[in-house]
Amino acid sequence: MAELFIELFSEEIPARMQRGAAAELERAVTAALGAIAPAGVRTWFGPRRIALRADVVPEVAASSSIERGPRSSAPEQALTGFLRKHGATREQLRQEGDYWVLEKRTAGVSAADLIAGAMPGLLRRFPWPKSMRWGGSSSFVWVRPLRRITCLLDGTVVPFDLREGADDGHGLAGGNLTEGHRFHAPDAITVLGAADWQDKLTAARVVVDVEDRKRIIADRIDGLAAEKALTVVDDPGLLDEVAGLVEWPVPHLGRIAEEHMDLPPEVMQVSMRVNQRYFALRTADGQAAPQAAPQAAPWFAFVANVEADDHGAAIIAGNERVLRARFADARHFWDLDRKARLETRVPALDAVTFQAKLGTQGERVRRLKALARTIAVRTGAELPGRIGSELEPAPMAVRAAELAKADLVTGMVGEFPELQGVMGRYYALHDGEPAEVADAIRDHYAPRGPTEPAPSAPISIAVALADKLDQLSQFFAIGEKPTGSGDPYALRRAALGVIRIIRENGLRIHLRQLLDATGTGATTVQAVFEFIRERLVVQLRAEGARYDVLNAVFGAKGITLDQDDDLVALLARTDAIAALLQTPDGANLLVAYRRAANILRIEEKKDGPHDAPPDPALFRETAEIDLDQALTAYHAVVSLLEKENHSTAMSTMAGLRAPLDAFFDKVTVNAPEPELRRNRLRLLARVRSMMDQIADFSRIEG
């Protein structure tokens, strides 16, 4: 095998595009050079380069193939079309039997020639999300000006260039030169292959592997923070982005002016992250519970791309000066927003569009107030009190829903949309609203992702569910459902949020009743419920749980419409059945069910159905009588499950295993006597029907 090494060196590539570009380079090279079987592919990416190495075969051997053409008696047009398709002439044909045949010979080609032929087209077709032209009249485009192309096969340059004509001004061609750090080592460097490239760039102050850059950044910032008894706020997204901005990461700590330390810590963190790509720090003992206010430290961390002679003193001072200006802007919004009470901003929501077909945020708030009241009553969260005016007492859930979107028209959220809800809480507390109302304003967006805690306070639960159920119902009502290719309104996330709130708080609620309260109609209610149910199955699959058992429980014939929407009860039944299936009795019971179902499927095609009750007078074998008696006892399982007595229900189910096994061992179902055969099929149909009352066992996998 020979080593292929490619590096595409350019001006700064946006951090968000680097990983995708490396993956696209791997895909394109693998597809274009399939004849030389690229293997062991590895890619690198960074601010100014993407690179790839692969093992390839050194040459493609000569080959030949036989293509059968039309019959010798076929019309002339058929033969002409065949020759045109294969680029051949009539002299190359020979006749074998009744057919013309063409022997196609492919000459051997070296890997270098194949690579040289493929690379220009591959680079011209490279699909950057955004690209640009430069260099006069050149038609070549790249994300930023492409400066050098390194293309080596076992250390030897593969010669090719990108010129399409005399006017193409780039002059870009395959070579063996790269460049190191822009400031520390800007001269051209000759490389011989992937390992040599990596070693020489490390010496030239370039860390080529993104995971190495991330590790250096994280470890050094942690070390600097620990020296001051601080911790770094975990921010994987920011770490990924910063690792895409620097080639030679040099972390530093800067000081935050005392005058800004009374800003909300979330404001400080978002301002540093969004505007400057700085890391927020906390005091070592300030790691409070997720729902509590964190304790900000008067320091921040940032990453430079140069190693300065003064150990970064000037760089630190410059970044501290920039941050003071950023925080001064945040201070302006913070002070200005608090001059108006949050409740006075609610009318302005009538001028804020929620969605073109769904009206304004003001209209949405009015829906949320009604829905939050209903949910609060159903979940036991409604706490009466004089929260509004002295003359009009209002429940806390309604008050929180009324104020939940008011911070959307504040200056701070206008500047930093990431802080919606968070700022609403601060402003509500400043206005003297109860803590439960303020917390619900903050929490009603939660959970926004798998790592964010679900709301647990009663008022927060009511408003968060109202927000998500309204979002789902309204968008479904106008036909804006998620598709396989997109979910622009984050409806899958909303559905998973509903599921997590219900599961993690053990809410015993009927989901259809809450959806009915949205007023979107029975069709929409059913569609949204089925969508949430599908997301629950997806979630169980992701957790490694028995999602197939949940599907089986949803398909149970013994569950009515007023029973199949209590997710907590259904999951408890799912867990109980899944646990039973892990036992020998449960596993054998499932095998016996499938055997009964298979027999019935075959026999019912002949003269079915056989769903009439079996006649005890026709029982001839003890095993028939025992199975019939066991099924009589089995009647209790449905009522036991409805009472949530899962342990007794499952032991009763397990008791069916032995008589069912004995029935198959001792009884000939297809007896020669027609009346005995029909009766035994009816007994099996009773088994299937009664088990289907608990779950549709045909949906269980394995």
C-alpha positions in Angstrom: 0.0 0.0 0.0 1.1 3.6 -0.7 0.3 6.6 1.5 -1.8 9.4 -0.1 -1.6 12.7 1.7 -3.6 15.8 0.9 -3.6 19.2 2.6 -5.7 22.1 1.5 -4.2 25.3 3.0 -6.3 28.5 2.9 -7.2 31.7 4.7 -9.2 31.3 7.9 -12.0 28.7 7.6 -15.1 29.5 9.8 -15.0 27.2 12.9 -18.5 25.9 12.3 -17.5 24.6 8.8 -14.3 22.8 9.5 -15.5 19.4 10.8 -18.0 19.1 7.9 -15.4 20.0 5.4 -13.0 17.3 6.6 -15.8 14.8 6.4 -16.7 15.9 2.9 -13.1 15.6 1.8 -13.0 12.0 3.1 -16.3 11.2 1.3 -15.2 12.9 -2.0 -11.7 11.2 -2.0 -13.2 7.8 -1.2 -15.7 8.1 -4.0 -13.4 9.6 -6.6 -10.5 7.2 -6.0 -12.5 4.0 -5.3 -10.4 2.2 -7.9 -7.3 2.4 -5.7 -9.2 1.4 -2.6 -8.5 4.1 0.0 -8.3 2.6 3.4 -7.2 3.7 6.9 -8.5 7.2 6.2 -7.8 9.9 8.7 -8.6 13.6 8.5 -7.5 16.8 10.3 -9.1 20.2 10.3 -8.3 23.6 11.8 -8.5 27.3 11.2 -6.4 27.3 8.0 -6.3 23.8 6.7 -8.1 20.5 6.1 -6.0 17.4 5.5 -6.4 13.7 4.8 -4.2 10.6 4.6 -5.1 7.2 3.3 -3.5 4.0 2.3 -4.1 3.2 -1.4 -3.0 0.6 -3.9 -0.1 1.9 -6.1 -1.7 1.1 -9.4 -4.8 -0.3 -11.1 -4.0 -3.4 -13.2 -5.1 -3.7 -16.8 -8.5 -5.5 -17.2 -11.0 -6.6 -19.8 -14.7 -7.3 -19.8 -17.2 -8.7 -22.3 -20.3 -6.7 -23.1 -23.1 -8.6 -25.0 -24.8 -6.4 -27.6 -27.9 -6.8 -29.7 -28.8 -9.9 -31.7 -27.1 -10.1 -35.1 -30.6 -9.9 -36.7 -31.5 -6.7 -34.7 -32.2 -3.4 -36.6 -29.2 -1.2 -37.5 -30.4 1.4 -35.0 -30.0 -1.0 -32.1 -26.4 -1.8 -33.0 -25.6 1.9 -33.5 -27.0 2.8 -30.1 -24.9 0.0 -28.5 -21.7 1.3 -30.1 -22.5 4.8 -29.1 -23.1 3.8 -25.5 -19.7 2.1 -25.2 -17.7 4.5 -27.4 -16.7 1.7 -29.7 -16.5 1.1 -33.4 -18.0 -1.8 -35.5 -14.5 -3.2 -36.1 -14.2 -3.9 -32.4 -17.2 -6.2 -32.4 -17.3 -9.9 -33.0 -20.2 -12.3 -33.3 -20.8 -15.1 -30.8 -23.8 -17.2 -31.7 -26.8 -15.0 -32.4 -25.3 -11.9 -30.6 -22.7 -9.2 -31.2 -20.2 -8.9 -28.3 -17.6 -6.3 -27.4 -14.5 -7.0 -25.5 -13.6 -3.8 -23.6 -10.0 -3.5 -22.5 -9.0 -1.1 -19.8 -5.3 -0.2 -19.7 -3.5 -0.2 -16.4 -3.2 3.1 -14.6 -1.0 4.3 -11.8 -2.4 5.7 -8.6 -0.6 8.9 -9.3 -2.3 9.4 -12.7 -5.7 8.5 -11.2 -5.3 11.0 -8.4 -4.0 13.7 -10.7 -7.0 13.2 -13.0 -9.5 13.2 -10.1 -8.3 16.1 -7.9 -9.1 19.1 -10.1 -12.8 18.1 -10.5 -13.1 17.1 -6.9 -11.9 20.5 -5.6 -14.0 22.4 -8.1 -17.1 20.6 -6.9 -16.3 20.8 -3.2 -19.6 21.8 -1.5 -18.8 24.6 1.0 -22.0 26.1 2.6 -20.6 29.5 1.5 -17.8 30.2 -0.9 -16.1 33.1 -2.7 -14.1 33.9 -5.9 -10.9 35.8 -5.9 -7.9 36.4 -8.2 -9.3 38.2 -11.1 -11.2 36.2 -13.7 -10.8 32.8 -12.1 -13.9 30.6 -11.9 -12.6 28.6 -9.0 -14.4 29.1 -5.7 -13.5 28.2 -2.1 -14.7 29.1 1.4 -11.8 31.5 1.7 -8.8 32.1 -0.7 -7.1 28.7 -1.2 -3.3 29.3 -1.0 -1.6 25.9 -1.3 -2.4 22.3 -2.2 -0.2 19.6 -0.9 -0.7 16.2 -2.7 1.8 13.4 -2.1 1.9 9.7 -2.9 4.5 8.1 -0.8 6.3 11.4 -0.5 6.3 12.2 -4.2 4.3 15.1 -5.5 1.3 14.2 -7.6 1.3 16.9 -10.3 -2.0 18.6 -11.3 -3.3 22.1 -11.4 -6.6 23.9 -11.3 -6.2 26.1 -14.4 -9.1 25.9 -16.8 -7.6 28.3 -19.3 -5.0 31.0 -19.9 -7.1 33.6 -18.0 -7.4 31.4 -14.8 -5.2 33.5 -12.5 -4.7 31.2 -9.4 -2.0 28.9 -10.6 -2.9 26.5 -7.8 -1.2 23.1 -8.3 -0.4 20.0 -6.4 2.9 20.4 -4.5 4.7 19.5 -1.3 4.7 22.9 0.5 2.7 24.1 3.5 3.0 26.9 6.0 3.2 26.9 9.8 1.8 29.5 12.3 0.9 32.8 10.7 3.1 34.8 13.0 5.5 32.3 14.6 6.5 30.4 11.5 5.1 32.0 8.3 7.7 30.6 5.9 7.0 27.7 3.5 7.7 24.2 4.8 8.5 21.1 2.6 6.7 18.0 3.8 7.2 14.3 2.8 4.0 12.7 4.2 1.4 12.8 6.9 3.7 12.0 9.9 6.4 14.5 8.6 3.7 17.1 8.1 2.4 16.7 11.6 5.9 16.8 13.2 7.0 19.8 11.2 3.8 21.8 11.9 4.1 21.0 15.6 7.6 22.5 15.5 6.1 25.5 13.5 3.6 26.2 16.4 0.6 24.4 14.8 -1.4 21.8 16.7 -3.1 20.0 13.8 -5.4 17.6 15.7 -8.6 19.3 17.0 -8.9 16.9 19.9 -5.3 17.8 21.0 -6.2 21.5 20.8 -9.4 21.0 22.9 -7.4 19.0 25.5 -4.7 21.7 25.7 -7.3 24.5 26.1 -9.4 22.6 28.7 -6.5 21.4 30.7 -4.7 24.7 30.8 -7.7 26.8 31.6 -8.6 24.3 34.4 -5.1 24.7 35.7 -5.1 28.5 35.7 -8.5 28.5 37.3 -7.5 26.0 40.0 -4.6 28.3 40.9 -7.1 30.8 42.0 -9.5 28.3 43.6 -12.0 28.7 40.7 -13.8 26.3 38.4 -14.7 26.7 34.7 -18.3 26.7 33.6 -18.8 23.7 31.4 -19.4 24.8 27.8 -18.6 22.0 25.2 -19.9 24.1 22.3 -17.7 27.0 23.2 -14.7 24.7 23.5 -15.4 23.2 20.1 -15.6 26.7 18.6 -12.5 28.1 20.2 -10.5 25.0 19.1 -11.5 25.9 15.6 -10.2 29.5 16.0 -6.6 28.9 17.1 -3.7 26.8 15.8 -1.5 27.3 18.8 -3.7 27.7 21.8 -2.3 29.8 24.7 -5.0 30.3 27.5 -4.9 33.3 29.8 -7.0 34.6 32.7 -8.3 38.2 32.8 -9.9 40.2 35.6 -13.5 41.4 35.6 -14.0 44.9 37.0 -15.7 44.9 40.4 -18.3 47.4 39.1 -19.7 44.7 36.9 -19.9 41.9 39.4 -23.5 42.7 40.3 -24.7 41.8 36.8 -26.7 38.5 36.7 -24.1 35.8 36.2 -26.1 34.5 33.2 -25.8 37.9 31.5 -22.1 37.9 32.1 -21.6 34.4 30.8 -23.7 35.0 27.6 -22.1 38.3 26.9 -18.6 36.8 27.2 -19.5 33.8 25.2 -21.4 35.4 22.3 -19.3 38.6 21.9 -15.8 37.5 22.8 -15.7 33.6 23.0 -14.6 33.9 26.7 -15.0 31.2 29.2 -16.9 32.0 32.4 -15.5 31.0 35.8 -17.2 30.3 39.2 -15.9 30.2 42.7 -15.0 26.7 43.7 -17.7 26.6 46.3 -20.3 28.2 44.0 -21.4 25.1 42.1 -25.0 25.3 43.3 -27.9 23.1 42.4 -29.0 23.5 38.7 -32.0 25.7 39.6 -30.1 27.9 42.0 -28.2 31.1 41.0 -24.5 30.3 40.3 -21.8 32.3 42.0 -19.7 34.2 39.4 -16.0 34.7 39.9 -14.4 38.1 39.0 -12.2 36.4 36.4 -12.7 35.1 32.8 -10.6 32.8 30.6 -9.7 33.3 27.0 -7.4 31.7 24.4 -4.9 33.5 22.4 -3.3 32.2 19.2 0.2 33.5 19.9 2.8 33.1 22.5 3.7 36.6 23.5 7.1 37.7 24.7 5.6 39.5 27.7 3.7 36.3 28.8 0.5 37.8 27.5 0.4 40.9 29.6 -0.6 43.2 26.8 -3.1 40.6 25.4 -4.7 40.3 28.8 -5.0 44.0 29.3 -6.5 44.4 25.8 -9.1 41.7 26.4 -10.0 43.2 29.9 -10.5 46.6 28.2 -12.8 45.0 25.5 -14.8 43.1 28.2 -15.4 46.3 30.2 -17.0 47.8 27.1 -19.2 44.8 26.6 -20.3 44.7 30.2 -21.1 48.4 30.0 -23.5 47.7 27.2 -25.1 44.9 29.3 -25.3 47.3 32.2 -27.2 49.7 30.1 -29.9 47.1 29.2 -30.0 45.8 32.8 -30.7 49.2 34.3 -33.0 50.4 31.5 -35.2 47.2 31.5 -35.8 47.4 35.3 -37.3 50.9 35.0 -40.6 49.3 33.6 -42.5 46.6 35.4 -42.7 43.3 33.5 -46.5 43.4 33.5 -46.5 46.7 31.7 -44.7 45.0 28.8 -47.4 42.4 28.2 -49.5 44.6 25.9 -46.5 45.1 23.6 -46.6 41.4 22.8 -49.6 42.1 20.6 -47.2 43.6 18.1 -44.7 40.6 18.2 -45.5 37.9 15.7 -45.4 34.4 17.0 -46.0 32.8 13.6 -47.7 34.2 10.5 -50.6 31.8 10.6 -50.8 31.7 14.4 -50.9 35.4 15.3 -49.0 37.3 17.9 -47.2 36.5 21.1 -50.0 38.4 22.9 -52.6 36.0 21.5 -50.4 33.1 22.5 -50.1 34.4 26.1 -53.9 34.5 26.4 -54.0 30.9 25.3 -51.3 30.0 27.8 -53.1 31.6 30.6 -56.2 29.5 30.0 -54.2 26.3 29.4 -52.0 26.8 32.4 -55.0 27.2 34.7 -56.5 23.9 33.4 -53.2 22.1 33.8 -52.7 23.6 37.3 -56.0 22.3 38.4 -55.4 18.8 36.9 -52.0 18.5 38.4 -52.9 20.0 41.8 -50.6 22.9 41.3 -53.1 25.8 41.6 -52.4 27.9 44.6 -54.9 30.8 45.1 -53.7 34.1 46.2 -53.9 37.9 45.6 -51.0 38.0 43.1 -52.5 40.4 40.7 -54.5 43.5 41.6 -56.2 43.7 45.0 -59.6 43.4 43.3 -58.8 40.4 41.0 -57.1 37.5 42.7 -55.4 35.2 40.2 -53.8 31.8 40.5 -50.0 31.7 40.4 -49.9 29.6 37.3 -52.1 32.1 35.4 -49.9 35.0 36.6 -46.7 33.2 35.5 -48.2 32.4 32.1 -49.2 36.0 31.7 -45.7 37.2 32.3 -43.8 34.3 30.7 -43.2 36.0 27.4 -42.9 39.6 28.6 -39.1 39.6 28.6 -39.1 39.1 24.8 -39.6 42.9 24.5 -36.8 43.9 26.8 -33.5 45.3 25.6 -31.5 42.5 27.2 -33.3 39.7 25.5 -33.3 41.7 22.3 -29.5 41.7 22.5 -29.1 38.2 23.8 -32.1 36.0 22.8 -30.5 33.1 24.7 -31.5 34.8 28.0 -35.3 34.7 27.4 -37.0 33.3 30.5 -33.8 33.9 32.6 -34.2 37.7 32.4 -38.0 37.3 33.0 -37.2 35.7 36.3 -34.9 38.5 37.4 -37.3 41.2 36.3 -40.2 39.5 38.0 -38.3 39.2 41.3 -37.3 42.9 41.0 -41.0 43.7 40.6 -41.9 41.8 43.8 -43.6 38.8 42.1 -43.7 35.6 44.2 -40.6 33.4 43.8 -42.8 30.6 42.4 -44.1 32.9 39.6 -40.5 34.1 38.8 -39.1 30.6 38.7 -42.0 29.4 36.4 -41.1 32.3 34.0 -37.5 31.0 33.9 -38.4 27.3 33.7 -41.3 27.3 31.3 -38.9 26.8 28.3 -37.2 23.8 30.0 -36.1 21.2 29.3 -34.5 22.6 26.1 -32.2 19.6 25.7 -31.2 16.2 27.3 -28.9 17.8 29.8 -31.2 20.5 31.1 -33.3 19.5 34.1 -37.0 19.3 33.7 -39.1 21.7 35.8 -40.2 20.2 39.2 -42.0 23.0 41.0 -45.8 22.7 40.6 -46.3 26.2 39.0 -43.3 25.7 36.7 -44.7 22.3 35.6 -48.1 23.9 34.7 -46.6 26.7 32.7 -44.0 24.6 31.0 -46.6 22.0 29.9 -48.9 24.7 28.7 -46.1 26.3 26.6 -45.2 23.0 24.9 -48.7 21.6 24.4 -49.8 24.9 22.9 -46.8 24.9 20.6 -47.5 21.3 19.5 -51.2 21.7 19.0 -51.1 25.0 17.2 -48.5 24.0 14.7 -50.2 20.6 14.1 -53.5 22.4 13.6 -52.0 24.5 10.7 -50.3 21.5 9.2 -46.8 22.4 10.2 -45.6 18.9 11.3 -42.0 17.7 11.5 -40.7 15.9 8.4 -37.8 13.5 8.0 -35.7 16.3 6.6 -36.5 19.1 9.1 -38.2 20.3 12.2 -38.1 24.1 12.0 -40.3 24.7 15.0 -38.6 22.3 17.3 -41.7 20.2 17.8 -39.8 17.0 18.5 -38.0 18.8 21.3 -41.3 20.1 22.6 -42.7 16.6 22.7 -39.7 15.2 24.4 -40.0 18.0 26.9 -43.6 17.0 27.7 -42.6 13.4 28.1 -39.7 14.3 30.5 -41.8 16.6 32.6 -44.4 13.9 33.0 -42.0 11.0 33.6 -39.6 12.8 35.9 -42.3 14.2 38.1 -44.5 11.1 38.0 -47.5 13.1 36.9 -50.8 11.1 36.8 -52.5 13.1 34.1 -54.5 12.1 31.1 -52.7 13.7 28.2 -55.7 13.8 25.8 -57.6 15.9 28.3 -54.9 18.5 28.4 -54.7 18.5 24.6 -58.4 18.9 24.5 -58.0 22.1 26.5 -56.0 23.6 23.6 -59.2 23.9 21.6 -57.6 22.7 18.4 -60.2 19.9 17.7 -60.3 16.1 18.0 -58.3 15.4 14.9 -55.4 17.6 16.0 -55.6 16.2 19.5 -55.2 12.6 18.3 -52.4 13.6 15.9 -50.4 15.4 18.6 -51.0 12.5 21.1 -49.7 9.9 18.5 -46.7 12.2 17.8 -45.9 12.4 21.6 -46.3 8.6 21.8 -43.9 8.1 18.9 -41.3 10.3 20.6 -41.8 8.3 23.8 -40.9 5.1 21.9 -37.9 6.8 20.4 -36.8 8.0 23.9 -37.0 4.5 25.3 -35.0 3.1 22.4 -32.3 5.7 23.0 -32.3 4.7 26.7 -31.9 1.0 25.7 -35.3 0.2 27.3 -37.9 -2.2 25.9 -39.6 0.2 23.5 -41.1 -2.8 21.7 -42.9 -3.7 25.0 -44.3 -0.2 25.2 -45.6 -0.6 21.6 -47.2 -3.8 22.7 -48.8 -2.1 25.7 -50.2 0.7 23.5 -51.7 -2.0 21.2 -53.5 -3.8 24.1 -57.1 -4.4 23.4 -58.0 -4.0 27.1 -56.9 -0.4 27.1 -59.5 2.2 26.3 -59.1 5.7 25.1 -59.4 7.1 28.7 -56.6 4.7 29.8 -54.0 4.9 27.1 -52.8 8.5 27.7 -51.6 8.1 31.3 -48.0 7.8 30.4 -46.8 7.0 34.0 -49.3 4.1 34.3 -48.4 2.8 30.8 -44.7 2.9 31.5 -45.2 1.1 34.8 -47.1 -1.7 33.0 -44.4 -1.7 30.3 -41.7 -2.2 33.0 -43.7 -5.0 34.7 -44.2 -6.9 31.4 -40.5 -6.3 30.4 -39.4 -7.7 33.7 -41.7 -10.8 33.3 -40.2 -11.4 29.8 -36.8 -11.6 31.4 -37.8 -14.6 33.5 -38.0 -18.2 32.1 -41.8 -18.2 32.6 -42.2 -14.9 30.7 -39.9 -16.0 27.8 -41.7 -19.3 27.4 -45.1 -17.7 27.7 -44.2 -15.4 24.7 -43.0 -18.5 22.7 -46.3 -20.2 23.5 -48.3 -17.1 22.5 -46.6 -16.9 19.1 -47.2 -20.6 18.6 -50.9 -20.2 19.3 -51.1 -17.1 17.1 -49.3 -18.9 14.2 -51.6 -21.9 14.4 -54.7 -19.6 14.4 -53.4 -17.6 11.5 -53.0 -20.7 9.4 -56.2 -22.4 10.4 -58.4 -19.3 10.2 -57.5 -19.0 6.5 -59.2 -22.4 6.0 -62.4 -22.0 8.0 -62.1 -19.2 10.5 -62.6 -17.2 12.5 -62.6 -19.4 15.6 -63.5 -16.7 18.1 -66.6 -18.3 19.6 -66.2 -19.5 23.3 -64.9 -23.1 23.6 -67.4 -25.7 24.8 -66.2 -27.4 28.0 -68.3 -30.5 27.2 -65.9 -31.2 24.3 -62.7 -31.2 26.4 -61.2 -34.7 26.1 -57.8 -34.1 27.7 -56.8 -32.9 31.2 -54.5 -30.3 29.6 -57.5 -28.7 27.9 -59.4 -28.5 31.2 -56.4 -27.1 33.0 -55.8 -24.4 30.4 -59.4 -23.4 30.5 -59.3 -23.0 34.3 -56.0 -21.1 34.0 -57.7 -18.7 31.6 -60.5 -18.1 34.0 -58.0 -17.0 36.7 -56.2 -14.9 34.0 -59.3 -12.7 33.8 -58.1 -11.0 37.0 -54.9 -9.7 35.3 -56.6 -6.7 33.6 -58.3 -5.5 36.8 -55.1 -6.0 38.7 -53.2 -3.9 36.2 -55.9 -1.2 36.3 -55.4 -1.1 40.1 -51.6 -1.0 39.4 -51.0 -4.2 41.4 -48.3 -5.2 38.9 -46.5 -7.8 41.0 -49.7 -9.9 41.4 -50.8 -9.3 37.8 -47.4 -10.6 36.5 -47.4 -13.7 38.7 -50.9 -14.5 37.5 -49.7 -14.1 33.9 -46.7 -16.3 34.6 -49.1 -18.9 35.9 -50.5 -19.4 32.4 -47.1 -20.7 31.1 -47.3 -24.2 32.6 -50.8 -25.1 31.4 -50.2 -23.6 28.0 -47.0 -25.7 27.6 -48.8 -28.8 28.7 -51.6 -28.1 26.2 -49.1 -28.1 23.3 -47.3 -31.2 24.7 -50.5 -33.3 25.3 -53.1 -32.1 22.9 -53.4 -32.4 19.1 -55.0 -29.2 18.0 -55.8 -30.4 14.5 -57.7 -33.4 15.7 -59.4 -35.6 13.0 -62.8 -34.9 14.6 -64.0 -31.6 13.2 -65.8 -30.6 16.4 -62.7 -31.2 18.6 -60.5 -29.3 16.2 -62.8 -26.3 16.2 -63.1 -26.3 20.0 -59.4 -26.5 20.5 -58.8 -23.6 18.1 -61.4 -21.6 20.0 -59.5 -22.4 23.2 -56.3 -21.0 21.6 -58.2 -18.0 20.3 -59.3 -17.4 23.9 -55.6 -17.5 24.9 -54.7 -15.0 22.2 -57.6 -12.7 23.0 -57.0 -12.6 26.7 -53.2 -12.0 26.4 -54.0 -9.3 23.9 -56.0 -7.6 26.6 -52.8 -6.9 28.4 -50.5 -6.2 25.5 -50.3 -7.0 21.8 -47.5 -9.6 22.2 -47.1 -9.9 18.4 -45.3 -6.5 18.5 -42.6 -7.7 20.9 -39.3 -8.3 19.2 -36.8 -11.1 19.8 
